[in-house]
Amino acid sequence: MPKLKRSRVWLYFTAKDANSAACNKCLKVIMCKGGNTSNLMKHMASHGQDITPSTSTAGVVPVLGVSNIQEPEEESPAPSPASVAEMITDDADGSSTRSSLDTPFTLAKKAKMMKEKVDEIHRAVTKFIVKDLHPISTVESPSFREMSTALNPRYQPPSRDDLSNTLVPAWYCVEKSNLIQNLTQVNKVAITCDGWTSIAQDHFLTVTVHYIYKGKMKQNVLSTEAVYESQTGPVVAKEISSVVEQFHLGGKIIAATVDNACNMDVALKKLDFLKVGCFAHTLNLAAQKVYDIPAVSSWCAKIRPVVVWLKRSSLSKTVLREKQRILNLPEHNVILDVKTRWNSLFLMVERFMEQFDAIQAAALDLRLRKPMEKDKLERFTHTDLMKAEEFIKCMQVLYTSTMCVSSDKSPTCSQIIPILATLEAHFRRCDEDSVFTSSIKGKVWGSLQKRYQDENLQKFLKEATMMDPRFKGRLGGEAATDIWDRLEKAAVANATAAVAQPPTEDPKAHSKVDDADMDKPEKYLSKVQKSPLEKLFEDEDRELQQAASQAGRVPSITEQVQKELQIYKRLPGITSGQDPVAWWWSKRDTRPNLSALSEKYLCVPASSTPSERVFSCAGHAISQERCCIAPEKANMIIFLQKNC
């Protein structure tokens, strides 16, 4: 009895003999000794047909030339629609044509992704890790691998080592080169510097750069490098100098905005950079002086325990929320002051007065059991409330000033002089002030008036104020005349340095009459001889030539600057909400010299808060979960996270 052909593969082959069969598609003879179908299935795989082994007798195919004793119970099934669809492709015009036969090489190529696609997904994964500050080990977590497989089964995510040692450094090198290239197009920049200690007890020094490009204020993080030496002035100067050299900023730095630390002062003097003290830090130091007033300390001692009690009790928060809804007050939490936190005392008192009715109602609720704090709240008299209102009224301007110079829009140093003038007028003691208010004003302004006393810094800040169209009218008198004179000299020097070398003049154009020409009277006379009509109207012609030469003469740089300054002085100022950088950019065609000079002053930030914000990012990059990250890798991640 001949052996029955039970495999479905025989639907695509015709048996030649007991040991070979011919393919119905390509007519190739394939060996199949003893009816073995392995070679036949491999051959069909080269045609793109996946033949699933089957043991049913439904598709029995007779051996060529031999009749079967047992007939199949039913006809062989037709090819499924799925298998037919695999053999049909749609053309661009919508017509269906039979695809070309696949080879083992094309099948292997289909199983892999194109290199460009892999690189694109690698970049997306790297950006996901860096921008959202995820741990680098995320790429090896089972959940991330499962998600990657679900999105694209053919994609193999990078390993932790590849991401840390290859992808992130490669991206960092590209972005750093781009930043260096962008900085080559800028002539004037300012920097901010500050230090920070991570949770791993590594000290970092951050340097940021600020500049104006095409009418927009730009800022970038240059470096957040670890420093392994004592933070003395020379060491800080060495670190800053290294960063400046890396980004080719030599000779471009106008000023550096830093805090009031002594080592920063020594470092900037060593580097010969103009130091601008962080105005936000200066205002905070003045605000902290109120802690030294005995009347303020004893008065705050009545508020602070109540705030601590409300913050520590979980039930008190629920009760306070209920009272706020009943009294229709904002559902805000109470704030506890921290001496090192900017304006925290003002915020605590302001929030306490805002929620005073709700706090009183919550203290009377029977669900809260804290009789000591309740007694302190009951002892809070009307006089204490009056002091709180006076304190808020007195310190509100200082808080608003801090917010002005700490905004994320990089406020310029041109704001410092006008804000100081406003604070001086506000904190000037008056006869109607109470003893409590007078003591606060004396302490705050006594601290502020000692700042920014350096002569060079004073000149720079006043010039910056004049170059800001929002505040140009704030300074008057003889001081203003001196400032305008300095600005004129600075604009002339800036324009002179920017002007290209003039073309060499042709010496023949101004050649003088030599001795050889004097020996030829006819030639010499032909040059100076005039017609009778010219002699008659010689004076009139001379006046016309002078007028024409003056009309066609190009004004000198000094004359151009003087004219631009005259126009700028007569122009009305702009409101404080407008952008002075954009305003000068719009005037670059009519006042090019002053527009270029404005970049020197307006690029200098008023505070070092950009560096402080970098440390907020660094705190997430070097967190408790990833405190073992190398400082060099942390620098790359912070650079990419803040600049990209």
KOLZAZA-45043 format. One record per residue (C-alpha): residue in one letter; x, y, z. Coordinates in steps of 0.2 Angstrom, whole numbers, padded with zeros to 4 digits, always signed. Layout:
N
AXYZ ...
END
This chain:
644
M+0000+0000+0000 P+0008+0017-0005 K+0011+0029+0009 L-0002+0043+0010 K+0003+0061+0009 R-0005+0069+0024 S+0005+0085+0025 R-0002+0101+0017 V+0014+0105+0009 W+0010+0092-0005 L-0003+0104-0011 Y+0011+0114-0018 F+0022+0099-0025 T+0020+0085-0037 A+0029+0069-0033 K+0042+0063-0046 D+0046+0047-0037 A+0047+0041-0019 N+0062+0052-0015 S+0059+0068-0025 A+0045+0081-0029 A+0043+0096-0041 C+0037+0113-0035 N+0021+0118-0043 K+0027+0137-0043 C+0045+0136-0050 L+0046+0118-0056 K+0062+0115-0046 V+0065+0097-0040 I+0067+0095-0021 M+0073+0079-0013 C+0061+0071+0000 K+0068+0054+0004 G+0056+0043+0012 G+0042+0056+0011 N+0051+0068+0022 T+0043+0085+0020 S+0056+0096+0029 N+0065+0101+0013 L+0049+0105+0005 M+0043+0117+0019 K+0059+0126+0018 H+0057+0128+0000 M+0040+0135+0002 A+0046+0147+0015 S+0057+0155+0002 H+0041+0158-0008 G+0034+0167+0007 Q+0022+0152+0011 D+0021+0147+0030 I+0016+0129+0029 T+0009+0123+0046 P+0012+0104+0048 S-0004+0095+0049 T-0008+0077+0053 S-0026+0077+0046 T-0030+0066+0031 A-0041+0080+0023 G-0028+0086+0010 V-0021+0069+0005 V-0011+0070-0012 P-0008+0054-0021 V+0010+0049-0027 L+0012+0052-0045 G+0007+0036-0055 V+0000+0027-0041 S-0018+0026-0037 N-0024+0028-0019 I-0034+0014-0011 Q-0042+0026+0002 E-0050+0041-0005 P-0050+0057+0005 E-0066+0061+0014 E-0067+0079+0007 E-0059+0090-0005 S-0043+0099-0001 P-0046+0116+0006 A-0043+0131-0005 P-0030+0143+0000 S-0036+0155+0014 P-0039+0173+0010 A-0025+0178+0021 S-0013+0167+0011 V-0020+0175-0005 A-0018+0192+0002 E+0000+0189+0006 M+0003+0186-0013 I-0006+0202-0018 T+0000+0219-0016 D-0009+0236-0020 D-0001+0248-0032 A+0000+0266-0030 D-0015+0268-0042 G-0026+0256-0033 S-0024+0241-0044 S-0019+0224-0037 T-0004+0215-0044 R+0005+0199-0039 S+0021+0203-0029 S+0038+0197-0034 L+0044+0181-0025 D+0053+0184-0009 T+0070+0176-0006 P+0078+0171+0011 F+0088+0187+0010 T+0073+0198+0008 L+0064+0189+0022 A+0079+0192+0034 K+0079+0210+0029 K+0061+0212+0033 A+0064+0205+0050 K+0076+0219+0054 M+0073+0238+0056 M+0082+0250+0045 K+0097+0258+0053 E+0089+0276+0051 K+0073+0270+0060 V+0083+0262+0074 D+0093+0278+0077 E+0077+0288+0077 I+0069+0278+0090 H+0086+0278+0100 R+0085+0297+0100 A+0067+0297+0106 V+0071+0285+0120 T+0086+0296+0125 K+0076+0311+0125 F+0063+0303+0136 I+0076+0298+0149 V+0085+0315+0149 K+0071+0327+0147 D+0060+0319+0160 L+0075+0315+0172 H+0071+0296+0173 P+0084+0284+0180 I+0095+0277+0166 S+0091+0260+0172 T+0073+0263+0166 V+0078+0256+0149 E+0082+0239+0157 S+0066+0238+0167 P+0054+0224+0162 S+0039+0236+0161 F+0049+0247+0149 R+0054+0232+0138 E+0036+0226+0138 M+0030+0243+0132 S+0043+0244+0119 T+0039+0226+0112 A+0021+0231+0112 L+0024+0247+0102 N+0036+0239+0090 P+0041+0220+0092 R+0056+0222+0080 Y+0064+0236+0090 Q+0077+0232+0103 P+0079+0246+0116 P+0097+0251+0121 S+0105+0244+0136 R+0109+0254+0151 D+0128+0255+0146 D+0124+0260+0128 L+0113+0274+0134 S+0125+0280+0147 N+0141+0279+0138 T+0136+0281+0120 L+0119+0289+0116 V+0119+0303+0130 P+0137+0308+0127 A+0134+0308+0108 W+0119+0320+0110 Y+0129+0331+0122 C+0143+0333+0110 V+0132+0338+0096 E+0122+0350+0107 K+0138+0358+0114 S+0145+0360+0097 N+0129+0369+0091 L+0129+0380+0106 I+0148+0385+0103 Q+0143+0389+0085 N+0129+0400+0091 L+0139+0409+0103 T+0152+0414+0089 Q+0138+0425+0082 V+0137+0435+0098 N+0149+0449+0103 K+0143+0453+0121 V+0137+0440+0134 A+0135+0440+0153 I+0136+0425+0165 T+0129+0420+0181 C+0138+0408+0193 D+0133+0399+0209 G+0138+0384+0219 W+0128+0369+0225 T+0131+0353+0235 S+0121+0337+0230 I+0114+0323+0241 A+0130+0313+0237 Q+0140+0327+0245 D+0148+0332+0228 H+0150+0351+0226 F+0145+0358+0209 L+0148+0375+0201 T+0135+0380+0188 V+0139+0394+0175 T+0125+0401+0164 V+0127+0412+0149 H+0115+0426+0144 Y+0115+0436+0127 I+0104+0444+0115 Y+0101+0437+0098 K+0089+0444+0085 G+0079+0454+0097 K+0077+0440+0110 M+0085+0437+0126 K+0093+0420+0126 Q+0100+0410+0141 N+0109+0393+0141 V+0118+0382+0154 L+0136+0381+0150 S+0142+0369+0164 T+0137+0361+0180 E+0154+0353+0185 A+0159+0345+0201 V+0173+0354+0210 Y+0184+0343+0222 E+0194+0357+0229 S+0191+0369+0243 Q+0180+0383+0237 T+0192+0397+0238 G+0192+0412+0226 P+0207+0406+0216 V+0199+0389+0214 V+0182+0396+0208 A+0191+0408+0196 K+0200+0393+0189 E+0184+0384+0186 I+0175+0399+0178 S+0190+0402+0167 S+0190+0384+0161 V+0171+0385+0156 V+0174+0402+0147 E+0188+0394+0137 Q+0178+0379+0132 F+0164+0389+0125 H+0176+0402+0117 L+0169+0417+0127 G+0186+0426+0130 G+0184+0445+0128 K+0165+0444+0126 I+0159+0444+0145 I+0152+0461+0150 A+0148+0456+0168 A+0145+0442+0180 T+0130+0441+0191 V+0133+0431+0207 D+0128+0431+0225 N+0137+0440+0239 A+0149+0426+0244 C+0167+0432+0247 N+0174+0418+0236 M+0164+0424+0221 D+0170+0442+0224 V+0188+0436+0225 A+0186+0425+0209 L+0178+0439+0199 K+0192+0451+0204 K+0205+0439+0198 L+0196+0436+0182 D+0194+0455+0180 F+0175+0453+0177 L+0163+0467+0183 K+0153+0460+0197 V+0134+0463+0198 G+0128+0457+0215 C+0112+0446+0214 F+0098+0459+0217 A+0086+0445+0223 H+0098+0439+0236 T+0101+0457+0242 L+0083+0460+0244 N+0081+0444+0254 L+0096+0449+0266 A+0086+0465+0269 A+0070+0456+0273 Q+0079+0445+0285 K+0084+0460+0295 V+0067+0461+0302 Y+0070+0445+0312 D+0082+0456+0323 I+0068+0467+0328 P+0062+0462+0346 A+0045+0468+0343 V+0043+0458+0327 S+0051+0442+0335 S+0039+0443+0350 W+0024+0446+0338 C+0028+0432+0326 A+0030+0420+0341 K+0011+0421+0343 I+0008+0416+0325 R+0021+0403+0322 P+0014+0390+0335 V-0003+0391+0328 V+0003+0388+0310 V+0014+0373+0316 W-0001+0366+0325 L-0012+0367+0309 K+0002+0360+0298 R+0005+0345+0309 S-0012+0339+0312 S-0020+0329+0298 L-0038+0332+0305 S-0035+0351+0306 K-0033+0352+0287 T-0050+0344+0285 V-0058+0355+0298 L-0050+0371+0290 R-0056+0366+0273 E-0074+0365+0280 K-0073+0382+0288 Q-0065+0390+0272 R-0080+0383+0262 I-0092+0390+0275 L-0084+0407+0275 N-0081+0407+0256 L-0063+0409+0258 P-0049+0403+0246 E-0045+0385+0250 H-0026+0389+0254 N-0015+0380+0266 V-0006+0390+0280 I+0013+0394+0277 L+0027+0392+0289 D+0041+0404+0288 V+0059+0398+0285 K+0073+0411+0288 T+0083+0406+0273 R+0068+0405+0261 W+0065+0422+0252 N+0051+0432+0259 S+0044+0417+0269 L+0040+0428+0284 F+0029+0440+0274 L+0020+0425+0265 M+0016+0417+0282 V+0009+0433+0289 E-0001+0437+0273 R-0008+0419+0273 F-0012+0420+0291 M-0022+0436+0290 E-0031+0430+0274 Q-0037+0414+0283 F-0039+0422+0301 D-0058+0419+0302 A-0056+0401+0296 I-0042+0398+0308 Q-0052+0405+0322 A-0067+0394+0318 A-0056+0379+0316 A-0049+0382+0333 L-0066+0382+0341 D-0071+0365+0333 L-0072+0351+0346 R-0064+0339+0335 L-0047+0347+0337 R-0038+0345+0354 K-0024+0357+0356 P-0029+0369+0370 M-0011+0377+0371 E-0012+0383+0353 K-0030+0388+0355 D-0025+0399+0370 K-0012+0407+0360 L-0024+0411+0347 E-0036+0418+0359 R-0022+0430+0366 F-0020+0437+0348 T-0027+0454+0352 H-0033+0468+0340 T-0016+0477+0342 D-0008+0461+0335 L-0020+0462+0320 M-0015+0480+0317 K+0003+0475+0318 A+0000+0462+0305 E-0008+0474+0293 E+0006+0486+0295 F+0019+0473+0292 I+0010+0467+0276 K+0008+0485+0270 C+0027+0488+0273 M+0034+0472+0266 Q+0023+0470+0251 V+0034+0481+0240 L+0049+0471+0245 Y+0041+0455+0240 T+0035+0462+0224 S+0052+0468+0220 T+0059+0451+0223 M+0047+0443+0211 C+0051+0456+0198 V+0070+0452+0197 S+0067+0433+0200 S+0055+0430+0185 D+0060+0417+0172 K+0061+0431+0158 S+0078+0435+0164 P+0076+0453+0170 T+0090+0465+0166 C+0101+0475+0177 S+0093+0491+0171 Q+0079+0487+0184 I+0090+0489+0199 I+0092+0508+0200 P+0074+0511+0197 I+0068+0498+0210 L+0081+0504+0223 A+0074+0522+0220 T+0056+0515+0223 L+0061+0506+0239 E+0070+0521+0246 A+0054+0531+0244 H+0044+0518+0252 F+0055+0514+0267 R+0058+0532+0271 R+0052+0536+0288 C+0038+0547+0291 D+0031+0556+0306 E+0014+0547+0305 D+0023+0530+0306 S+0021+0519+0322 V+0036+0513+0331 F+0033+0496+0324 T+0033+0502+0306 S+0047+0514+0309 S+0058+0500+0316 I+0055+0489+0300 K+0059+0503+0288 G+0075+0507+0297 K+0081+0489+0297 V+0077+0486+0279 W+0083+0502+0271 G+0098+0502+0282 S+0103+0485+0274 L+0099+0490+0256 Q+0108+0507+0256 K+0125+0498+0259 R+0124+0489+0243 Y+0130+0493+0225 Q+0142+0506+0231 D+0156+0502+0219 E+0160+0517+0208 N+0162+0506+0192 L+0146+0496+0196 Q+0136+0512+0199 K+0141+0519+0182 F+0137+0503+0173 L+0120+0502+0182 K+0115+0520+0178 E+0121+0518+0160 A+0110+0502+0159 T+0095+0512+0166 M+0097+0526+0153 M+0098+0513+0139 D+0082+0505+0145 P+0067+0514+0136 R+0056+0510+0151 F+0067+0520+0164 K+0077+0532+0154 G+0068+0547+0162 R+0071+0541+0180 L+0088+0550+0181 G+0089+0568+0179 G+0100+0583+0183 E+0119+0585+0181 A+0121+0566+0184 A+0110+0562+0168 T+0121+0574+0158 D+0137+0564+0163 I+0128+0548+0159 W+0123+0553+0142 D+0141+0558+0138 R+0148+0542+0144 L+0135+0533+0133 E+0140+0543+0118 K+0158+0538+0120 A+0153+0520+0123 A+0142+0520+0107 V+0156+0528+0097 A+0169+0515+0103 N+0157+0501+0100 A+0153+0507+0082 T+0171+0510+0078 A+0176+0493+0084 A+0162+0485+0073 V+0166+0495+0057 A+0176+0485+0044 Q+0193+0491+0038 P+0190+0505+0026 P+0196+0502+0008 T+0213+0508+0003 E+0212+0524-0007 D+0219+0526-0024 P+0235+0537-0023 K+0232+0543-0041 A+0216+0551-0035 H+0225+0564-0025 S+0241+0566-0034 K+0250+0582-0032 V+0258+0592-0046 D+0276+0587-0047 D+0291+0597-0053 A+0290+0589-0071 D+0273+0596-0073 M+0279+0613-0067 D+0292+0613-0081 K+0278+0612-0093 P+0268+0628-0092 E+0255+0623-0105 K+0251+0607-0095 Y+0250+0616-0079 L+0239+0630-0085 S+0227+0618-0093 K+0223+0612-0076 V+0219+0628-0068 Q+0214+0639-0082 K+0195+0644-0081 S+0184+0651-0094 P+0178+0670-0092 L+0161+0664-0087 E+0168+0653-0073 K+0179+0668-0067 L+0164+0679-0067 F+0154+0667-0056 E+0168+0660-0046 D+0161+0664-0029 E+0144+0658-0032 D+0152+0641-0039 R+0162+0639-0024 E+0147+0641-0012 L+0138+0628-0023 Q+0152+0616-0022 Q+0153+0617-0003 A+0135+0615-0001 A+0135+0600-0013 S+0150+0592-0003 Q+0141+0594+0013 A+0125+0587+0007 G+0134+0572+0000 R+0146+0569+0014 V+0143+0554+0025 P+0142+0559+0043 S+0155+0553+0055 I+0152+0540+0068 T+0152+0553+0081 E+0139+0563+0072 Q+0128+0548+0069 V+0128+0543+0088 Q+0125+0561+0093 K+0110+0562+0081 E+0103+0545+0087 L+0105+0551+0105 Q+0095+0567+0102 I+0081+0557+0094 Y+0081+0544+0108 K+0080+0557+0122 R+0065+0565+0113 L+0056+0549+0111 P+0043+0545+0124 G+0046+0531+0136 I+0038+0514+0135 T+0027+0505+0149 S+0036+0494+0161 G+0027+0479+0154 Q+0035+0480+0137 D+0051+0471+0132 P+0066+0484+0130 V+0076+0471+0120 A+0062+0469+0107 W+0060+0488+0106 W+0078+0491+0102 W+0077+0477+0089 S+0063+0486+0080 K+0074+0502+0080 R+0089+0494+0073 D+0087+0502+0056 T+0084+0520+0062 R+0096+0519+0077 P+0109+0506+0073 N+0123+0512+0084 L+0112+0513+0100 S+0103+0497+0096 A+0120+0488+0095 L+0125+0497+0112 S+0109+0491+0121 E+0115+0473+0120 K+0129+0477+0131 Y+0118+0483+0145 L+0102+0473+0143 C+0110+0456+0142 V+0116+0457+0160 P+0103+0449+0172 A+0098+0457+0188 S+0099+0441+0198 S+0107+0424+0198 T+0091+0415+0199 P+0095+0406+0183 S+0108+0396+0192 E+0097+0393+0206 R+0084+0385+0194 V+0098+0374+0187 F+0100+0367+0205 S+0082+0363+0205 C+0084+0352+0190 A+0101+0345+0197 G+0091+0340+0213 H+0080+0329+0202 A+0095+0323+0191 I+0105+0318+0207 S+0091+0311+0218 Q+0090+0298+0231 E+0087+0285+0219 R+0101+0290+0207 C+0114+0297+0219 C+0127+0286+0212 I+0127+0294+0195 A+0144+0300+0190 P+0146+0319+0191 E+0151+0320+0172 K+0135+0311+0167 A+0125+0322+0178 N+0133+0337+0169 M+0128+0330+0152 I+0110+0327+0158 I+0108+0344+0166 F+0115+0352+0150 L+0103+0343+0139 Q+0088+0345+0150 K+0090+0364+0151 N+0096+0368+0134 C+0086+0356+0122 
END
